[in-house]
């Protein structure tokens, strides 16, 4: 009788072990198949993105060769005050010029660009500043040198 129980118990354990091993191998196969499919899809999408980037760069070059477009704005402040105030002033001034980005440089009126901030008074953090444009350069980058004075 003991031998029967021992043999039954041993068969049950060996059957469970084989079942677990077969189940794990089937799950591993299915998961690895899905992972391989995802890797293939990722590689395909990376190639598509690379092709699109190449086409975009070529199109940007051809567009930029035909027209001269304002791409960025640089504000150079002539100011001896606090750096935080300087950053706030620069941000405030850039907001006034943000609608010029993307426009054709030949169609931008340089006098109007200067008049936007020249002799303007700006109030930031209970301080009043007077701005004076000293120099302005317009190419694909708009560079403006602005002298800032703190008004008491």
Buried (B, 14 or more C-beta within 10 A) or exposed (E): EEEEEEEEEEEEEEEEEEEEEEEEEEEEEEEEEEEEEEEEEEEEEEEEEEEEEEEEEEEEEEEEEEEBBBEEBEBEBEBEBEEEBBEBBBEBBBEBBEEBEEEEBEEEEEEEBBEBBBEBEBEEEEBEBEBBBEEBEBEEEBBBBBEBBEEE
